Amino acid sequence: MTHIVDLRSDTVTKPTDAMRHAMVNSAVGDDVYGEDPTVNALERKIAAMLDKQAALFVPSGTMANLIAVMVHCSQRGSEAMVGNMSHIFKYEQGGAAHLGGVLLTTLENKPDGTFDLDEFEKRIRGSDIHEPVTAMVAVENTHNYCGGKVLPQSWLDDLYARAAKHSIPVHMDGARLFNACAAQRSEPATVVRGAASVSICFSKGLSAPVGSVLVGDCHFIQKARRLRKMLGGGMRQAGVLAAAALVALDEVVPNLEHDHRRAQVLATTIKSLCLKNFTVDLQNTQTNILLVRIPESSPITADKVVQRLAQVCLSETQGDCKTADDEGVIVKAIYFNSKTIRFTLHCGIEDEDLWLAIMKITFVFKEFEASV
Ligand SMILES: Cc1ncc(COP(=O)(O)O)c(C=O)c1O
């Protein structure tokens, strides 16, 4: 028998008892006709929280981002500027080009998830007949690939002002917007105040089973609603899903800071081991995502470490690396590249799981350290 601590992603979270109860008892209707009272309640609530006019419930974060790009870049061949480390660019199959005829061009993300704003302004195109027309810019908050980084409000406000000067709408991929708000103790409406559109996921750290929302003004959401239908995202009695999302706002959002605290504890412990081959940046572990870096010069690779964390050896169960019931411990993690391991904390991880994960990670990291 083994005890599994799954730190691959916050998408592995499962609906809570309160969510399951709400799902069973939710009032539903046909949402394509706009008649699902629970979906309507969720859309109204989120729009109000973000101080925007309207919202649209969609099946996934990928679809929310795609619809946003397709609305802002409705003229085929328009350009959307995105970070080179953004989810939209790296992990959404180029859907904007595939389905929207949109040219994605990249601004280089800095380690904190931002990009150079002078560069952004310089790169805006459209006045020359040879060029595509820049029709939007996207940011990601928190920034997944940069390790759950919260975009600084001063930087965001500067971006909002500069983009407005050029009439370029800003889309925020806020899959983890509530993590950003919890980390900097800000209201969501403040963080998104200059954004024309925002996407938020309920199926990540918020623990709901399915669903994202796209938020913006009425005109934007009207167009988004048409595109959702075209993309096959028109759901019918979707109130069973929206019910879980509504519970998430009351039950899970207020507790996100515990995930951040646990990420800090894990980061601090790894740092205190003072290992040459595994480093963490404590100050830059801001939310629920922790990146462990392996120096380029090290012969150790992240995939091997992730593989080893998922195995239990005899030396562990015969020694001290086990649960009180003598079970071996598996820690599931992912690697971003050959030198970066990602651990993600979420509400499925209690303090006891954290301590078991720390025990196992310490054991495995020391084993690798001794082997080189
Ligand atoms: C920042 C960010 N945006 C968008 C998505 C896409 O969400 P989904 O998996 O619901 O399509 C993810 C998924 O992990 C993400 O991390």
The ligand as an SDF file (V2000), in Angstrom:
LIG
                    3D

 16 16  0  0  0  0  0  0  0  0999 V2000
   -2.9780   30.0490  -16.8580 C   0  0  0  0  0  0  0  0  0  0  0  0
   -3.8890   29.0600  -17.4960 C   0  0  0  0  0  0  0  0  0  0  0  0
   -4.7660   29.4730  -18.4210 N   0  0  0  0  0  0  0  0  0  0  0  0
   -5.6210   28.6310  -19.0230 C   0  0  0  0  0  0  0  0  0  0  0  0
   -5.6210   27.2920  -18.7090 C   0  0  0  0  0  0  0  0  0  0  0  0
   -6.5580   26.3660  -19.4550 C   0  0  0  0  0  0  0  0  0  0  0  0
   -7.5780   25.8720  -18.6760 O   0  0  0  0  0  0  0  0  0  0  0  0
   -8.3850   24.5390  -19.1170 P   0  0  0  0  0  0  0  0  0  0  0  0
   -7.5140   23.3930  -18.7430 O   0  0  0  0  0  0  0  0  0  0  0  0
   -9.6390   24.6310  -18.3140 O   0  0  0  0  0  0  0  0  0  0  0  0
   -8.6310   24.6180  -20.5670 O   0  0  0  0  0  0  0  0  0  0  0  0
   -4.7350   26.8060  -17.7570 C   0  0  0  0  0  0  0  0  0  0  0  0
   -4.7110   25.3730  -17.4200 C   0  0  0  0  0  0  0  0  0  0  0  0
   -3.9320   24.8880  -16.6280 O   0  0  0  0  0  0  0  0  0  0  0  0
   -3.8280   27.7060  -17.1380 C   0  0  0  0  0  0  0  0  0  0  0  0
   -2.9400   27.3010  -16.2280 O   0  0  0  0  0  0  0  0  0  0  0  0
  1  2  1  0
  2  3  1  0
  2 15  2  0
  3  4  2  0
  4  5  1  0
  5  6  1  0
  5 12  2  0
  6  7  1  0
  7  8  1  0
  8  9  2  0
  8 10  1  0
  8 11  1  0
 12 13  1  0
 12 15  1  0
 13 14  2  0
 15 16  1  0
M  END
$$$$
